[in-house]
Amino acid sequence: MSIILIFIDGIGLGDNNPEINPFAVMNTPTLHDLSGGERWLRDTPRTVTDRAIFMPTDAELGMEKGKPASGSGQAAILTGRNIPQEIGEHYGPKPNKAIRDILDRDNLFLTLKKAGRAAALINPHPPRLFEVIQSGRRLPSSIQYAVLAAGIALFNHDDYYQRRAMSPDWTGHGWVNHLGYHDAPIYEPEDAGKLLAEIGKQRDFSMFSTWLTDEFGHRARMAEAIEFMEVTDRVLTGLLANWRDEDGLIVLTSDHGNMEAMDERTHTRNKVPTVAIGGGRETFADNFSDLTHITPGILRVLGVNSG
Ligand SMILES: [Zn+2]
């Protein structure tokens, strides 16, 4: 039984308005299948289909002040704790000391490692990123920080070339066009999905993370947002064609809204989509309503005590 967590930064359930919301116009039939044929919008209810459970997910976590942010939201996802309440604010994009102190003691990667389970963040990191993180010139995200706090190595360019890692843009074009790795593997979206299934079956827990969506929201890049989600849909098509319930659970989620409201370039208070697909999805979805329920659900499905 393996679990793949697909984290897509900054996607919320917003208005059915094709002018400002990519989710109101994008051609994503596989995503819509997961929510009973409905688009992913504010009024889309919790939906159970024969293969998946779609759950609108609260990202505000009871904080009336400020808007949900990446640092505290990702930490809530990876600890099962109400991080904004614990530190007194939504905080981001990078984790502050209060969040880092919590992640040092308690996070999903750490819990799995202590339980003898194999866990990895399957995104490859280019050498320059290791340099800026090690030199302290750039703080890691809460997700990267949690992995490092568990003593788990971040994947690098070699993992990408060896096809053990999945590029945040899915297809690998960023490695060729932006990072200058001209001989790096590139994939058709469906083939990236097939590879994701293979990578996911190699260990207990694999997390994929992309921040591109949040960036499209901040920059109001409607066309690029639609294109990326349509690529994501084809990746999911390839993934699901190569994943049986016996293989385990796939969870897709986000940390806060943003990209669904292109009229404002900030995060939103909207709910975010969480979808549980495959084996163990009912166990995962039991009593699920907000971001703090992701880690407990994953541990339940894997049969690991949270300690
Ligand atoms: Zn975020």
py3Dmol code that shows the C-alpha trace and the ligand (Angstrom):
import py3Dmol

protein = """\
ATOM      1  CA  MET A   1       0.000   0.000   0.000  1.00  0.00           C
ATOM      2  CA  SER A   2       1.563   3.265  -1.190  1.00  0.00           C
ATOM      3  CA  ILE A   3       0.378   6.851  -0.950  1.00  0.00           C
ATOM      4  CA  ILE A   4       1.051   9.690  -3.394  1.00  0.00           C
ATOM      5  CA  LEU A   5       0.280  13.221  -2.170  1.00  0.00           C
ATOM      6  CA  ILE A   6      -0.050  15.689  -5.036  1.00  0.00           C
ATOM      7  CA  PHE A   7       0.261  19.213  -3.657  1.00  0.00           C
ATOM      8  CA  ILE A   8      -0.777  22.067  -5.953  1.00  0.00           C
ATOM      9  CA  ASP A   9      -0.046  25.424  -4.348  1.00  0.00           C
ATOM     10  CA  GLY A  10      -2.688  28.133  -4.324  1.00  0.00           C
ATOM     11  CA  ILE A  11      -5.765  26.595  -5.916  1.00  0.00           C
ATOM     12  CA  GLY A  12      -9.142  27.265  -4.330  1.00  0.00           C
ATOM     13  CA  LEU A  13     -12.817  26.745  -5.103  1.00  0.00           C
ATOM     14  CA  GLY A  14     -14.002  30.057  -6.533  1.00  0.00           C
ATOM     15  CA  ASP A  15     -16.733  31.714  -8.553  1.00  0.00           C
ATOM     16  CA  ASN A  16     -18.172  30.269 -11.734  1.00  0.00           C
ATOM     17  CA  ASN A  17     -16.752  33.215 -13.651  1.00  0.00           C
ATOM     18  CA  PRO A  18     -14.823  32.432 -16.860  1.00  0.00           C
ATOM     19  CA  GLU A  19     -13.308  35.940 -16.820  1.00  0.00           C
ATOM     20  CA  ILE A  20     -11.330  35.382 -13.631  1.00  0.00           C
ATOM     21  CA  ASN A  21     -11.384  31.689 -12.775  1.00  0.00           C
ATOM     22  CA  PRO A  22      -9.460  29.112 -14.843  1.00  0.00           C
ATOM     23  CA  PHE A  23     -11.509  26.374 -13.169  1.00  0.00           C
ATOM     24  CA  ALA A  24     -14.646  27.790 -14.807  1.00  0.00           C
ATOM     25  CA  VAL A  25     -13.304  27.298 -18.335  1.00  0.00           C
ATOM     26  CA  MET A  26     -10.524  24.720 -18.413  1.00  0.00           C
ATOM     27  CA  ASN A  27     -10.904  21.478 -20.323  1.00  0.00           C
ATOM     28  CA  THR A  28     -10.109  18.945 -17.606  1.00  0.00           C
ATOM     29  CA  PRO A  29     -12.368  15.900 -17.991  1.00  0.00           C
ATOM     30  CA  THR A  30     -10.387  13.651 -15.663  1.00  0.00           C
ATOM     31  CA  LEU A  31     -10.508  16.183 -12.825  1.00  0.00           C
ATOM     32  CA  HIS A  32     -14.236  16.614 -13.394  1.00  0.00           C
ATOM     33  CA  ASP A  33     -14.768  12.836 -13.294  1.00  0.00           C
ATOM     34  CA  LEU A  34     -13.307  12.894  -9.787  1.00  0.00           C
ATOM     35  CA  SER A  35     -16.037  15.291  -8.654  1.00  0.00           C
ATOM     36  CA  GLY A  36     -18.981  13.531 -10.306  1.00  0.00           C
ATOM     37  CA  GLY A  37     -18.788  15.473 -13.572  1.00  0.00           C
ATOM     38  CA  GLU A  38     -18.782  18.887 -11.901  1.00  0.00           C
ATOM     39  CA  ARG A  39     -16.265  21.691 -12.348  1.00  0.00           C
ATOM     40  CA  TRP A  40     -14.192  22.511  -9.236  1.00  0.00           C
ATOM     41  CA  LEU A  41     -16.016  25.609  -7.994  1.00  0.00           C
ATOM     42  CA  ARG A  42     -17.318  27.187  -4.792  1.00  0.00           C
ATOM     43  CA  ASP A  43     -20.657  25.373  -4.930  1.00  0.00           C
ATOM     44  CA  THR A  44     -19.212  21.963  -5.786  1.00  0.00           C
ATOM     45  CA  PRO A  45     -20.209  19.731  -2.868  1.00  0.00           C
ATOM     46  CA  ARG A  46     -18.458  16.821  -1.248  1.00  0.00           C
ATOM     47  CA  THR A  47     -18.916  14.092  -3.857  1.00  0.00           C
ATOM     48  CA  VAL A  48     -18.383  10.348  -3.751  1.00  0.00           C
ATOM     49  CA  THR A  49     -17.834   8.589  -7.072  1.00  0.00           C
ATOM     50  CA  ASP A  50     -16.935   4.963  -7.757  1.00  0.00           C
ATOM     51  CA  ARG A  51     -13.252   5.816  -7.637  1.00  0.00           C
ATOM     52  CA  ALA A  52     -12.781   9.006  -5.644  1.00  0.00           C
ATOM     53  CA  ILE A  53     -14.031  11.281  -2.883  1.00  0.00           C
ATOM     54  CA  PHE A  54     -13.990  15.031  -3.612  1.00  0.00           C
ATOM     55  CA  MET A  55     -13.942  17.225  -0.504  1.00  0.00           C
ATOM     56  CA  PRO A  56     -14.065  21.022  -0.253  1.00  0.00           C
ATOM     57  CA  THR A  57     -11.464  21.746   2.429  1.00  0.00           C
ATOM     58  CA  ASP A  58     -11.250  24.618   4.886  1.00  0.00           C
ATOM     59  CA  ALA A  59      -7.890  26.437   4.751  1.00  0.00           C
ATOM     60  CA  GLU A  60      -8.780  29.356   7.065  1.00  0.00           C
ATOM     61  CA  LEU A  61      -8.496  27.156  10.158  1.00  0.00           C
ATOM     62  CA  GLY A  62     -10.498  29.507  12.338  1.00  0.00           C
ATOM     63  CA  MET A  63      -8.247  32.542  11.879  1.00  0.00           C
ATOM     64  CA  GLU A  64     -10.319  35.618  11.140  1.00  0.00           C
ATOM     65  CA  LYS A  65      -7.295  37.834  10.626  1.00  0.00           C
ATOM     66  CA  GLY A  66      -5.223  37.739   7.449  1.00  0.00           C
ATOM     67  CA  LYS A  67      -5.375  35.352   4.530  1.00  0.00           C
ATOM     68  CA  PRO A  68      -4.156  31.757   4.483  1.00  0.00           C
ATOM     69  CA  ALA A  69      -0.482  31.561   3.521  1.00  0.00           C
ATOM     70  CA  SER A  70       1.918  28.919   2.261  1.00  0.00           C
ATOM     71  CA  GLY A  71       4.238  28.667   5.270  1.00  0.00           C
ATOM     72  CA  SER A  72       1.528  27.952   7.834  1.00  0.00           C
ATOM     73  CA  GLY A  73      -0.794  26.135   5.410  1.00  0.00           C
ATOM     74  CA  GLN A  74       1.820  23.648   4.225  1.00  0.00           C
ATOM     75  CA  ALA A  75       2.873  23.106   7.831  1.00  0.00           C
ATOM     76  CA  ALA A  76      -0.753  22.387   8.796  1.00  0.00           C
ATOM     77  CA  ILE A  77      -0.933  19.848   5.973  1.00  0.00           C
ATOM     78  CA  LEU A  78       2.303  18.145   7.054  1.00  0.00           C
ATOM     79  CA  THR A  79       1.690  18.115  10.829  1.00  0.00           C
ATOM     80  CA  GLY A  80      -2.054  17.698  11.226  1.00  0.00           C
ATOM     81  CA  ARG A  81      -1.863  20.631  13.657  1.00  0.00           C
ATOM     82  CA  ASN A  82      -3.632  23.961  13.472  1.00  0.00           C
ATOM     83  CA  ILE A  83      -0.434  25.894  12.832  1.00  0.00           C
ATOM     84  CA  PRO A  84      -2.082  29.326  12.300  1.00  0.00           C
ATOM     85  CA  GLN A  85      -3.802  28.994  15.704  1.00  0.00           C
ATOM     86  CA  GLU A  86      -0.611  27.779  17.361  1.00  0.00           C
ATOM     87  CA  ILE A  87       1.525  30.649  16.064  1.00  0.00           C
ATOM     88  CA  GLY A  88      -1.293  33.221  16.130  1.00  0.00           C
ATOM     89  CA  GLU A  89      -1.351  34.066  12.416  1.00  0.00           C
ATOM     90  CA  HIS A  90      -1.326  32.855   8.862  1.00  0.00           C
ATOM     91  CA  TYR A  91       2.323  33.180   7.870  1.00  0.00           C
ATOM     92  CA  GLY A  92       4.241  32.818   4.635  1.00  0.00           C
ATOM     93  CA  PRO A  93       5.393  32.255   2.070  1.00  0.00           C
ATOM     94  CA  LYS A  94       8.380  30.693   3.884  1.00  0.00           C
ATOM     95  CA  PRO A  95       8.103  29.277   7.442  1.00  0.00           C
ATOM     96  CA  ASN A  96       9.113  31.593  10.304  1.00  0.00           C
ATOM     97  CA  LYS A  97      11.003  30.360  13.363  1.00  0.00           C
ATOM     98  CA  ALA A  98       7.814  29.364  15.210  1.00  0.00           C
ATOM     99  CA  ILE A  99       6.767  27.141  12.298  1.00  0.00           C
ATOM    100  CA  ARG A 100      10.266  25.739  11.822  1.00  0.00           C
ATOM    101  CA  ASP A 101      10.453  24.852  15.531  1.00  0.00           C
ATOM    102  CA  ILE A 102       7.237  22.837  15.224  1.00  0.00           C
ATOM    103  CA  LEU A 103       8.374  21.131  11.998  1.00  0.00           C
ATOM    104  CA  ASP A 104      11.676  20.199  13.666  1.00  0.00           C
ATOM    105  CA  ARG A 105       9.784  18.146  16.260  1.00  0.00           C
ATOM    106  CA  ASP A 106       6.723  17.009  14.415  1.00  0.00           C
ATOM    107  CA  ASN A 107       5.968  16.415  10.766  1.00  0.00           C
ATOM    108  CA  LEU A 108       4.671  13.639   8.545  1.00  0.00           C
ATOM    109  CA  PHE A 109       8.060  12.817   7.014  1.00  0.00           C
ATOM    110  CA  LEU A 110       9.602  12.580  10.490  1.00  0.00           C
ATOM    111  CA  THR A 111       6.777  10.377  11.816  1.00  0.00           C
ATOM    112  CA  LEU A 112       7.049   8.021   8.854  1.00  0.00           C
ATOM    113  CA  LYS A 113      10.814   7.818   9.137  1.00  0.00           C
ATOM    114  CA  LYS A 114      10.599   7.014  12.866  1.00  0.00           C
ATOM    115  CA  ALA A 115       8.070   4.282  12.035  1.00  0.00           C
ATOM    116  CA  GLY A 116      10.512   2.757   9.569  1.00  0.00           C
ATOM    117  CA  ARG A 117       8.466   3.768   6.537  1.00  0.00           C
ATOM    118  CA  ALA A 118      10.004   5.105   3.346  1.00  0.00           C
ATOM    119  CA  ALA A 119       9.010   8.669   2.472  1.00  0.00           C
ATOM    120  CA  ALA A 120      10.270  11.179  -0.069  1.00  0.00           C
ATOM    121  CA  LEU A 121       9.566  14.512  -1.713  1.00  0.00           C
ATOM    122  CA  ILE A 122       9.859  13.433  -5.320  1.00  0.00           C
ATOM    123  CA  ASN A 123      10.603  16.818  -6.903  1.00  0.00           C
ATOM    124  CA  PRO A 124      14.154  17.207  -8.188  1.00  0.00           C
ATOM    125  CA  HIS A 125      16.083  20.223  -6.908  1.00  0.00           C
ATOM    126  CA  PRO A 126      18.760  21.803  -9.120  1.00  0.00           C
ATOM    127  CA  PRO A 127      22.286  22.262  -7.649  1.00  0.00           C
ATOM    128  CA  ARG A 128      21.866  26.036  -7.318  1.00  0.00           C
ATOM    129  CA  LEU A 129      18.928  25.492  -4.960  1.00  0.00           C
ATOM    130  CA  PHE A 130      21.040  23.331  -2.629  1.00  0.00           C
ATOM    131  CA  GLU A 131      23.658  26.095  -2.657  1.00  0.00           C
ATOM    132  CA  VAL A 132      21.286  28.904  -1.722  1.00  0.00           C
ATOM    133  CA  ILE A 133      19.567  26.823   0.975  1.00  0.00           C
ATOM    134  CA  GLN A 134      22.836  25.596   2.511  1.00  0.00           C
ATOM    135  CA  SER A 135      24.317  29.091   2.497  1.00  0.00           C
ATOM    136  CA  GLY A 136      21.188  30.462   4.188  1.00  0.00           C
ATOM    137  CA  ARG A 137      20.524  32.887   1.343  1.00  0.00           C
ATOM    138  CA  ARG A 138      17.162  31.301   0.766  1.00  0.00           C
ATOM    139  CA  LEU A 139      14.791  29.669   3.212  1.00  0.00           C
ATOM    140  CA  PRO A 140      13.294  26.352   2.180  1.00  0.00           C
ATOM    141  CA  SER A 141       9.513  26.103   1.949  1.00  0.00           C
ATOM    142  CA  SER A 142       7.686  24.401   4.808  1.00  0.00           C
ATOM    143  CA  ILE A 143       7.507  21.264   2.665  1.00  0.00           C
ATOM    144  CA  GLN A 144      11.245  21.231   1.933  1.00  0.00           C
ATOM    145  CA  TYR A 145      11.968  22.118   5.564  1.00  0.00           C
ATOM    146  CA  ALA A 146       9.894  19.183   6.848  1.00  0.00           C
ATOM    147  CA  VAL A 147      11.812  16.778   4.611  1.00  0.00           C
ATOM    148  CA  LEU A 148      15.178  18.152   5.735  1.00  0.00           C
ATOM    149  CA  ALA A 149      14.084  18.099   9.401  1.00  0.00           C
ATOM    150  CA  ALA A 150      13.387  14.379   9.002  1.00  0.00           C
ATOM    151  CA  GLY A 151      16.904  13.825   7.697  1.00  0.00           C
ATOM    152  CA  ILE A 152      15.586  12.779   4.307  1.00  0.00           C
ATOM    153  CA  ALA A 153      17.595  13.881   1.280  1.00  0.00           C
ATOM    154  CA  LEU A 154      16.022  16.207  -1.260  1.00  0.00           C
ATOM    155  CA  PHE A 155      16.082  14.710  -4.734  1.00  0.00           C
ATOM    156  CA  ASN A 156      18.528  16.307  -7.160  1.00  0.00           C
ATOM    157  CA  HIS A 157      19.117  16.573 -10.897  1.00  0.00           C
ATOM    158  CA  ASP A 158      20.605  13.073 -10.981  1.00  0.00           C
ATOM    159  CA  ASP A 159      17.348  11.652  -9.593  1.00  0.00           C
ATOM    160  CA  TYR A 160      15.569  13.475 -12.394  1.00  0.00           C
ATOM    161  CA  TYR A 161      17.834  12.041 -15.086  1.00  0.00           C
ATOM    162  CA  GLN A 162      17.421   8.571 -13.523  1.00  0.00           C
ATOM    163  CA  ARG A 163      13.628   9.013 -13.759  1.00  0.00           C
ATOM    164  CA  ARG A 164      13.113   8.738 -10.006  1.00  0.00           C
ATOM    165  CA  ALA A 165      11.857  12.322  -9.693  1.00  0.00           C
ATOM    166  CA  MET A 166       8.989  14.373 -11.124  1.00  0.00           C
ATOM    167  CA  SER A 167       9.460  17.944 -12.349  1.00  0.00           C
ATOM    168  CA  PRO A 168       7.095  20.570 -10.821  1.00  0.00           C
ATOM    169  CA  ASP A 169       5.910  21.403 -14.344  1.00  0.00           C
ATOM    170  CA  TRP A 170       5.205  17.661 -14.913  1.00  0.00           C
ATOM    171  CA  THR A 171       6.687  17.523 -18.417  1.00  0.00           C
ATOM    172  CA  GLY A 172      10.256  18.647 -17.640  1.00  0.00           C
ATOM    173  CA  HIS A 173      10.284  21.527 -20.108  1.00  0.00           C
ATOM    174  CA  GLY A 174      11.428  23.853 -17.299  1.00  0.00           C
ATOM    175  CA  TRP A 175      14.611  21.789 -16.888  1.00  0.00           C
ATOM    176  CA  VAL A 176      15.378  22.207 -20.567  1.00  0.00           C
ATOM    177  CA  ASN A 177      14.184  25.765 -21.175  1.00  0.00           C
ATOM    178  CA  HIS A 178      14.804  27.553 -17.849  1.00  0.00           C
ATOM    179  CA  LEU A 179      17.474  25.551 -16.048  1.00  0.00           C
ATOM    180  CA  GLY A 180      19.567  24.834 -19.141  1.00  0.00           C
ATOM    181  CA  TYR A 181      19.677  21.027 -18.899  1.00  0.00           C
ATOM    182  CA  HIS A 182      19.346  20.513 -22.632  1.00  0.00           C
ATOM    183  CA  ASP A 183      19.495  16.726 -22.463  1.00  0.00           C
ATOM    184  CA  ALA A 184      17.052  16.357 -19.537  1.00  0.00           C
ATOM    185  CA  PRO A 185      14.120  13.980 -20.011  1.00  0.00           C
ATOM    186  CA  ILE A 186      10.885  15.542 -21.183  1.00  0.00           C
ATOM    187  CA  TYR A 187       7.542  13.789 -21.141  1.00  0.00           C
ATOM    188  CA  GLU A 188       4.130  13.889 -22.694  1.00  0.00           C
ATOM    189  CA  PRO A 189       1.741  14.557 -19.783  1.00  0.00           C
ATOM    190  CA  GLU A 190       0.225  11.054 -19.893  1.00  0.00           C
ATOM    191  CA  ASP A 191       3.730   9.528 -19.787  1.00  0.00           C
ATOM    192  CA  ALA A 192       4.599  11.728 -16.801  1.00  0.00           C
ATOM    193  CA  GLY A 193       1.503  10.321 -15.102  1.00  0.00           C
ATOM    194  CA  LYS A 194       2.592   6.763 -15.843  1.00  0.00           C
ATOM    195  CA  LEU A 195       6.037   7.539 -14.414  1.00  0.00           C
ATOM    196  CA  LEU A 196       4.420   9.104 -11.331  1.00  0.00           C
ATOM    197  CA  ALA A 197       2.563   5.827 -10.735  1.00  0.00           C
ATOM    198  CA  GLU A 198       5.842   3.901 -11.005  1.00  0.00           C
ATOM    199  CA  ILE A 199       7.654   6.304  -8.662  1.00  0.00           C
ATOM    200  CA  GLY A 200       4.768   6.186  -6.177  1.00  0.00           C
ATOM    201  CA  LYS A 201       4.777   2.391  -5.977  1.00  0.00           C
ATOM    202  CA  GLN A 202       8.459   2.411  -4.959  1.00  0.00           C
ATOM    203  CA  ARG A 203       7.836   3.559  -1.352  1.00  0.00           C
ATOM    204  CA  ASP A 204       5.195   4.088   1.328  1.00  0.00           C
ATOM    205  CA  PHE A 205       4.776   7.832   0.846  1.00  0.00           C
ATOM    206  CA  SER A 206       5.733  10.063  -2.077  1.00  0.00           C
ATOM    207  CA  MET A 207       4.905  13.757  -2.187  1.00  0.00           C
ATOM    208  CA  PHE A 208       4.830  15.838  -5.358  1.00  0.00           C
ATOM    209  CA  SER A 209       4.691  19.619  -4.997  1.00  0.00           C
ATOM    210  CA  THR A 210       4.281  22.432  -7.484  1.00  0.00           C
ATOM    211  CA  TRP A 211       4.210  26.178  -6.828  1.00  0.00           C
ATOM    212  CA  LEU A 212       3.622  27.225 -10.451  1.00  0.00           C
ATOM    213  CA  THR A 213      -0.123  27.581  -9.849  1.00  0.00           C
ATOM    214  CA  ASP A 214       0.386  30.051  -6.996  1.00  0.00           C
ATOM    215  CA  GLU A 215       2.706  32.070  -9.210  1.00  0.00           C
ATOM    216  CA  PHE A 216       0.141  32.151 -12.044  1.00  0.00           C
ATOM    217  CA  GLY A 217      -2.339  33.521  -9.500  1.00  0.00           C
ATOM    218  CA  HIS A 218      -0.009  36.226  -8.197  1.00  0.00           C
ATOM    219  CA  ARG A 219       0.840  37.302 -11.744  1.00  0.00           C
ATOM    220  CA  ALA A 220      -2.715  36.955 -13.120  1.00  0.00           C
ATOM    221  CA  ARG A 221      -1.567  34.610 -15.876  1.00  0.00           C
ATOM    222  CA  MET A 222      -4.921  33.201 -16.936  1.00  0.00           C
ATOM    223  CA  ALA A 223      -3.808  31.417 -20.130  1.00  0.00           C
ATOM    224  CA  GLU A 224      -0.814  29.773 -18.477  1.00  0.00           C
ATOM    225  CA  ALA A 225      -2.962  28.693 -15.543  1.00  0.00           C
ATOM    226  CA  ILE A 226      -5.475  27.021 -17.841  1.00  0.00           C
ATOM    227  CA  GLU A 227      -2.721  25.364 -19.857  1.00  0.00           C
ATOM    228  CA  PHE A 228      -1.016  24.024 -16.729  1.00  0.00           C
ATOM    229  CA  MET A 229      -4.224  22.578 -15.294  1.00  0.00           C
ATOM    230  CA  GLU A 230      -5.026  20.947 -18.645  1.00  0.00           C
ATOM    231  CA  VAL A 231      -1.561  19.356 -18.575  1.00  0.00           C
ATOM    232  CA  THR A 232      -2.217  18.294 -14.980  1.00  0.00           C
ATOM    233  CA  ASP A 233      -5.472  16.688 -16.112  1.00  0.00           C
ATOM    234  CA  ARG A 234      -3.632  14.602 -18.725  1.00  0.00           C
ATOM    235  CA  VAL A 235      -1.022  13.629 -16.110  1.00  0.00           C
ATOM    236  CA  LEU A 236      -3.853  12.420 -13.861  1.00  0.00           C
ATOM    237  CA  THR A 237      -5.252  10.457 -16.814  1.00  0.00           C
ATOM    238  CA  GLY A 238      -1.922   8.664 -17.214  1.00  0.00           C
ATOM    239  CA  LEU A 239      -1.541   8.176 -13.473  1.00  0.00           C
ATOM    240  CA  LEU A 240      -5.010   6.713 -12.953  1.00  0.00           C
ATOM    241  CA  ALA A 241      -4.655   4.389 -15.950  1.00  0.00           C
ATOM    242  CA  ASN A 242      -1.665   2.864 -14.167  1.00  0.00           C
ATOM    243  CA  TRP A 243      -2.967   2.824 -10.598  1.00  0.00           C
ATOM    244  CA  ARG A 244      -5.303   0.221  -9.084  1.00  0.00           C
ATOM    245  CA  ASP A 245      -7.035   0.464  -5.705  1.00  0.00           C
ATOM    246  CA  GLU A 246      -4.665  -2.308  -4.508  1.00  0.00           C
ATOM    247  CA  ASP A 247      -1.702  -0.024  -5.225  1.00  0.00           C
ATOM    248  CA  GLY A 248      -2.927   2.434  -2.619  1.00  0.00           C
ATOM    249  CA  LEU A 249      -4.118   5.979  -2.217  1.00  0.00           C
ATOM    250  CA  ILE A 250      -3.641   9.162  -4.233  1.00  0.00           C
ATOM    251  CA  VAL A 251      -4.472  12.478  -2.531  1.00  0.00           C
ATOM    252  CA  LEU A 252      -4.538  15.836  -4.313  1.00  0.00           C
ATOM    253  CA  THR A 253      -4.782  19.014  -2.260  1.00  0.00           C
ATOM    254  CA  SER A 254      -3.684  22.655  -1.857  1.00  0.00           C
ATOM    255  CA  ASP A 255      -2.737  25.049   0.940  1.00  0.00           C
ATOM    256  CA  HIS A 256      -4.923  28.094   0.145  1.00  0.00           C
ATOM    257  CA  GLY A 257      -6.813  29.729  -2.697  1.00  0.00           C
ATOM    258  CA  ASN A 258      -5.285  32.173  -5.163  1.00  0.00           C
ATOM    259  CA  MET A 259      -5.337  31.061  -8.801  1.00  0.00           C
ATOM    260  CA  GLU A 260      -9.149  30.772  -8.879  1.00  0.00           C
ATOM    261  CA  ALA A 261      -9.520  34.555  -8.519  1.00  0.00           C
ATOM    262  CA  MET A 262      -7.404  36.296 -11.157  1.00  0.00           C
ATOM    263  CA  ASP A 263      -9.056  39.658 -10.425  1.00  0.00           C
ATOM    264  CA  GLU A 264      -7.068  39.877  -7.181  1.00  0.00           C
ATOM    265  CA  ARG A 265      -3.438  38.883  -7.147  1.00  0.00           C
ATOM    266  CA  THR A 266      -3.489  37.782  -3.519  1.00  0.00           C
ATOM    267  CA  HIS A 267      -4.436  34.609  -1.719  1.00  0.00           C
ATOM    268  CA  THR A 268      -8.139  34.011  -0.990  1.00  0.00           C
ATOM    269  CA  ARG A 269     -10.115  32.613   1.922  1.00  0.00           C
ATOM    270  CA  ASN A 270     -11.833  30.108  -0.344  1.00  0.00           C
ATOM    271  CA  LYS A 271     -11.948  26.445   0.437  1.00  0.00           C
ATOM    272  CA  VAL A 272      -9.449  24.305  -1.448  1.00  0.00           C
ATOM    273  CA  PRO A 273     -10.120  21.021  -3.243  1.00  0.00           C
ATOM    274  CA  THR A 274      -8.972  17.746  -1.738  1.00  0.00           C
ATOM    275  CA  VAL A 275      -9.518  14.538  -3.697  1.00  0.00           C
ATOM    276  CA  ALA A 276      -8.843  11.053  -2.392  1.00  0.00           C
ATOM    277  CA  ILE A 277      -8.543   8.367  -5.068  1.00  0.00           C
ATOM    278  CA  GLY A 278      -7.954   4.631  -4.800  1.00  0.00           C
ATOM    279  CA  GLY A 279      -7.506   2.217  -1.930  1.00  0.00           C
ATOM    280  CA  GLY A 280      -8.063   3.526   1.597  1.00  0.00           C
ATOM    281  CA  ARG A 281      -9.957   6.604   0.431  1.00  0.00           C
ATOM    282  CA  GLU A 282     -12.884   6.060   2.842  1.00  0.00           C
ATOM    283  CA  THR A 283     -10.444   5.685   5.741  1.00  0.00           C
ATOM    284  CA  PHE A 284      -8.661   8.863   4.653  1.00  0.00           C
ATOM    285  CA  ALA A 285     -11.883  10.825   4.179  1.00  0.00           C
ATOM    286  CA  ASP A 286     -13.400   9.916   7.552  1.00  0.00           C
ATOM    287  CA  ASN A 287     -14.335  13.168   9.363  1.00  0.00           C
ATOM    288  CA  PHE A 288     -12.333  15.175   6.829  1.00  0.00           C
ATOM    289  CA  SER A 289     -13.038  18.904   6.633  1.00  0.00           C
ATOM    290  CA  ASP A 290      -9.848  20.979   6.846  1.00  0.00           C
ATOM    291  CA  LEU A 291      -6.105  20.981   6.149  1.00  0.00           C
ATOM    292  CA  THR A 292      -5.250  19.505   9.553  1.00  0.00           C
ATOM    293  CA  HIS A 293      -6.974  16.251   8.557  1.00  0.00           C
ATOM    294  CA  ILE A 294      -4.535  15.313   5.789  1.00  0.00           C
ATOM    295  CA  THR A 295      -1.664  13.960   7.891  1.00  0.00           C
ATOM    296  CA  PRO A 296      -3.900  11.971  10.303  1.00  0.00           C
ATOM    297  CA  GLY A 297      -5.702  10.465   7.300  1.00  0.00           C
ATOM    298  CA  ILE A 298      -2.444   9.439   5.652  1.00  0.00           C
ATOM    299  CA  LEU A 299      -1.168   7.871   8.889  1.00  0.00           C
ATOM    300  CA  ARG A 300      -4.464   5.973   9.352  1.00  0.00           C
ATOM    301  CA  VAL A 301      -4.268   4.539   5.853  1.00  0.00           C
ATOM    302  CA  LEU A 302      -0.641   3.497   6.350  1.00  0.00           C
ATOM    303  CA  GLY A 303      -1.426   2.079   9.795  1.00  0.00           C
ATOM    304  CA  VAL A 304       1.159   4.272  11.460  1.00  0.00           C
ATOM    305  CA  ASN A 305       0.605   5.606  14.988  1.00  0.00           C
ATOM    306  CA  SER A 306       1.016   9.372  15.170  1.00  0.00           C
ATOM    307  CA  GLY A 307       2.857   8.880  18.454  1.00  0.00           C
TER     308      GLY A 307
END
"""
ligand_1 = """\
1
ZN
Zn 0.873 28.396 -0.986
"""
view = py3Dmol.view(width=600, height=400)
view.addModel(protein, "pdb")
view.setStyle({"model": 0}, {"cartoon": {"style": "trace"}})
view.addModel(ligand_1, "xyz")
view.setStyle({"model": 1}, {"stick": {}})
view.zoomTo()
view.show()
